[in-house]
Amino acid sequence: MLSPIGSIAQALYGDWKARGKALILTAATAAQTHMTFSSLGLDPVALNLGFFQIKWYSIAYITGILVGWWYLLKLIAQPGAPMARRHADDLVFYATLGVILGGRLGYVIFYASDMFLDPIRILKLWDGGMSFHGGVIGTSLALILFARKNGLNWLRVHDYVACVVPFGLFFGRLANFVNGELWGKPSNVAWAIIFERGGGPLARHPSQLYEAALEGILLFIVLWFAFWKTKARYDPGKLVGIFVAGYGIARFCVEFYREPDDQLRDFAASTGLHMGQWLCVPMILGGIYLIATSAKRRERVEPIAGGESVA
């Protein structure tokens, strides 16, 4: 007759064994019924010349910047713009620098602090590792410097830049998918994908595409409507508030379907949320604050490029 402790141990062993069999069965079923990432024929390298490679991730960054610059010119051509056409080129340079430096340093600080022990790794951007939250901070600082240098309203400049950021997010998340990285949690939904390169035999949520849809397409539509169909651009901080809160909510929700970074699994388990979700909390609160207080900052707007004032 088993002792109470022996009975508990046997029960735990039986439960563990049952869970193990269920996991193996799920993996086997997924392998038979779900699409594999390799079957899509995607390659992180867009062009390979042997001595030189162009990766889709780089193309995504460049495309996001160029399309964003084109759309920014459309925005500042409207009445009441906080800057003139002559400012656009310099702004793109400042924003790009802020994205790269802020994104890289943010990744090191938030996700890979061990890189500080080997600083050379921080400079190896081609090895990957960028943080959106760090990029936001870096870009904001760069835009503040740009606005002060040119005597512009830094918050209204942020409003216009916020409207173009979804382009970069969309292309960036597509590049994450092409790279077969940042996959989601195991799932048996019909559209789940088996990421063999690192996701194991289990079918998983294609969380990269969820983020592309929410952070890219949906957020762009919301900001497009706010800019073109309302007077939001005349309330300093409202558009950037919509962007910051909208991104925070979208990212916070998608993280429930996404696997945490390997080095932060213990952190996620102990806190109940992923690092990305914790970083989104101040974004959501800050965005709500900017939206709620934007009407108080409204004033008569004198367009930089000339023309009539806009009330």
C-alpha positions in Angstrom: 0.0 0.0 0.0 1.4 3.4 -1.0 2.0 6.1 1.5 0.3 9.5 1.0 3.6 10.9 -0.4 3.9 7.9 -2.7 0.3 8.4 -3.9 1.0 12.0 -4.6 4.2 11.2 -6.5 2.4 8.6 -8.5 -0.4 10.9 -9.4 2.0 13.6 -10.4 4.0 11.2 -12.5 0.8 10.0 -14.2 -0.3 13.5 -14.9 3.2 14.4 -16.3 3.1 11.3 -18.5 -0.4 12.1 -19.8 0.7 15.6 -20.6 3.8 14.4 -22.4 1.7 12.0 -24.6 -0.8 14.8 -25.3 2.0 17.1 -26.4 3.5 14.5 -28.7 0.1 13.7 -30.2 -0.5 17.4 -30.8 2.8 17.8 -32.5 2.2 14.8 -34.7 -1.3 16.0 -35.6 0.0 19.4 -36.4 2.8 18.0 -38.6 0.1 16.3 -40.6 -2.5 19.0 -40.8 -0.7 22.3 -40.7 1.5 24.2 -43.2 5.2 24.2 -42.6 7.2 27.4 -42.9 9.7 25.7 -45.2 6.9 24.9 -47.7 6.4 28.7 -48.2 9.8 28.9 -49.9 10.7 32.1 -48.0 14.4 33.1 -47.6 15.7 35.9 -45.3 18.1 36.8 -48.1 16.5 38.7 -50.9 19.7 38.9 -53.1 22.8 36.8 -52.6 25.9 37.7 -54.7 28.2 35.5 -52.7 30.4 38.3 -51.5 27.4 40.5 -50.7 23.9 39.8 -49.4 20.8 42.0 -49.3 18.3 40.8 -46.7 14.5 41.4 -46.7 14.8 43.0 -43.2 17.0 45.7 -44.7 14.7 46.2 -47.6 11.8 46.4 -45.1 13.5 49.3 -43.3 14.4 51.1 -46.5 10.9 50.6 -47.9 9.2 51.8 -44.7 11.4 55.0 -44.7 10.8 55.8 -48.4 7.0 55.2 -48.3 6.7 57.1 -45.0 8.6 60.0 -46.5 6.3 60.0 -49.6 3.2 60.0 -47.3 4.7 62.7 -45.1 4.9 65.0 -48.1 1.2 64.4 -48.7 0.4 65.3 -45.1 2.5 68.5 -44.9 0.9 69.7 -48.2 -2.4 70.2 -46.3 -3.3 73.5 -44.5 -1.9 74.1 -41.1 1.2 71.8 -41.5 3.8 72.3 -38.7 6.7 72.3 -41.2 7.5 73.1 -44.8 8.6 70.9 -47.6 12.2 72.0 -47.0 12.1 70.4 -43.5 11.0 67.0 -44.7 14.4 65.7 -45.9 16.2 66.7 -42.7 13.4 65.2 -40.6 13.7 61.8 -42.3 17.4 61.8 -41.6 16.9 62.6 -37.9 14.1 60.1 -37.6 16.1 57.3 -39.3 19.0 57.9 -37.0 16.7 57.9 -33.9 15.1 54.6 -35.0 18.4 52.8 -35.6 20.3 54.0 -32.5 17.2 53.9 -30.2 16.0 50.6 -31.5 19.4 49.0 -31.0 20.2 50.4 -27.6 16.6 49.6 -26.5 17.1 46.0 -27.5 20.3 45.7 -25.6 18.8 47.4 -22.4 15.4 45.7 -22.4 16.2 42.3 -24.0 19.9 41.5 -24.1 21.8 43.3 -21.3 24.6 40.7 -21.6 25.8 42.5 -24.7 27.2 45.2 -22.5 29.9 42.7 -21.5 30.9 42.4 -25.2 30.3 45.9 -26.7 31.4 44.9 -30.2 28.2 42.8 -30.4 26.1 46.0 -30.0 27.6 47.3 -33.3 26.7 44.2 -35.2 23.3 45.3 -36.4 23.4 42.7 -39.2 23.0 40.0 -36.5 19.5 41.4 -35.7 18.0 42.7 -32.5 15.9 45.9 -32.6 13.4 47.2 -30.0 10.4 49.1 -31.1 10.0 50.8 -27.7 13.7 51.8 -27.9 13.1 53.1 -31.4 10.2 55.2 -30.2 12.3 56.8 -27.5 15.2 57.4 -29.9 13.0 58.9 -32.6 11.2 61.2 -30.1 14.5 62.6 -28.9 15.7 63.0 -32.5 12.5 64.9 -33.4 12.8 67.1 -30.4 16.3 68.1 -31.4 15.1 68.6 -35.0 12.2 70.8 -34.0 14.3 72.9 -31.6 16.9 73.4 -34.3 14.3 74.6 -36.8 12.1 76.5 -34.4 9.1 74.1 -34.9 6.4 72.9 -32.5 7.9 69.5 -31.5 4.6 67.9 -30.5 2.9 68.8 -33.8 5.9 67.4 -35.7 5.4 64.2 -33.7 1.7 64.1 -34.7 2.6 64.1 -38.4 5.4 61.5 -38.0 3.1 59.2 -36.0 0.8 59.0 -39.1 3.6 57.5 -41.2 5.1 55.0 -38.7 2.6 52.2 -39.5 4.2 51.8 -42.9 7.5 50.8 -41.2 5.8 48.6 -38.7 3.9 46.8 -41.5 7.0 46.1 -43.6 9.1 45.2 -40.5 6.6 42.6 -39.3 6.5 41.1 -42.7 10.2 40.8 -42.6 10.0 39.1 -39.2 7.7 36.5 -40.8 10.0 36.0 -43.8 12.9 35.5 -41.4 10.8 32.9 -39.6 11.4 34.6 -36.2 9.3 35.9 -33.3 6.7 33.2 -33.9 3.7 32.6 -31.7 2.6 30.1 -29.1 1.5 26.6 -30.1 -2.0 26.4 -31.6 -4.3 24.2 -33.6 -6.1 27.0 -35.5 -6.4 26.3 -39.2 -3.8 29.0 -40.1 -1.2 27.9 -37.6 2.3 27.3 -39.1 5.1 25.0 -38.1 8.3 27.1 -37.8 10.9 24.3 -38.1 13.9 26.6 -37.8 13.4 27.2 -34.1 9.7 26.7 -33.2 10.0 22.9 -33.0 7.5 20.4 -34.4 4.4 22.3 -33.0 2.2 24.4 -35.1 2.2 28.0 -33.9 0.3 31.3 -34.3 1.8 33.4 -37.1 2.0 36.3 -34.6 4.2 38.3 -36.9 1.2 38.6 -39.3 -1.1 39.5 -36.5 1.1 42.4 -35.6 1.5 43.4 -39.3 -2.3 43.6 -39.5 -2.9 45.5 -36.2 0.2 47.7 -35.9 0.4 48.3 -39.6 -2.9 48.2 -41.4 -5.4 48.8 -38.7 -3.4 51.6 -37.0 -2.8 53.3 -40.3 -6.5 53.3 -41.1 -7.3 54.8 -37.7 -4.7 57.5 -38.1 -5.7 58.1 -41.7 -9.3 58.7 -40.6 -8.3 61.0 -37.7 -6.1 63.1 -40.0 -8.2 63.4 -43.1 -11.7 63.2 -41.7 -11.5 65.1 -38.4 -9.7 68.1 -37.0 -7.3 66.0 -35.0 -4.2 67.5 -36.6 -5.0 70.9 -35.1 -5.0 69.5 -31.5 -1.3 69.1 -30.6 -0.6 65.6 -29.3 -3.8 64.0 -30.4 -2.5 62.0 -33.4 0.7 60.9 -31.6 -1.5 60.0 -28.6 -3.7 57.8 -30.9 -0.7 56.2 -32.3 1.0 55.5 -29.0 -2.1 54.2 -27.3 -3.2 52.2 -30.4 0.2 50.5 -30.8 0.4 49.8 -27.1 -3.1 48.1 -27.1 -2.3 46.1 -30.3 1.1 44.9 -29.1 -0.2 44.1 -25.6 -3.0 41.9 -27.1 -0.8 40.1 -29.7 1.8 39.3 -27.0 -0.7 36.8 -25.5 -0.3 34.8 -28.7 3.4 35.2 -29.0 6.3 33.3 -27.4 8.4 35.4 -25.1 12.1 35.9 -25.9 14.2 32.9 -24.8 16.3 34.9 -22.4 13.1 36.4 -20.8 11.0 33.3 -20.3 11.6 33.3 -16.5 10.7 37.0 -16.4 7.4 36.4 -18.2 6.7 33.4 -15.9 7.4 35.4 -12.7 5.6 38.6 -13.7 2.7 37.1 -15.6 3.4 39.4 -18.6 6.0 39.6 -21.4 8.6 42.3 -21.3 6.9 43.8 -24.4 3.6 44.0 -22.5 5.1 45.8 -19.5 6.7 48.3 -21.9 3.3 48.9 -23.5 1.6 49.9 -20.3 3.2 53.4 -20.0 2.6 53.8 -23.8 -1.1 53.2 -23.4 -1.4 55.5 -20.4 0.7 58.2 -22.0 -1.3 58.0 -25.2 -4.6 58.3 -23.4 -3.2 61.4 -21.5 -2.1 63.0 -24.8 -5.5 62.4 -26.4 -7.4 63.7 -23.3 -5.4 66.9 -23.0 -4.9 67.7 -26.7 -7.9 70.0 -27.0 -6.4 72.3 -24.3 -3.2 72.7 -26.4 -5.1 73.8 -29.5 -4.3 77.3 -30.7 -4.5 79.2 -33.9 -2.1 77.5 -36.3 0.1 79.5 -38.7 1.2 77.2 -41.5 5.0 77.1 -41.9 4.7 77.1 -45.7 2.5 80.3 -45.8 -1.1 80.8 -46.6 -4.1 81.4 -44.4 -4.2 80.7 -40.7 -6.2 77.6 -39.6 -8.3 77.9 -36.5 
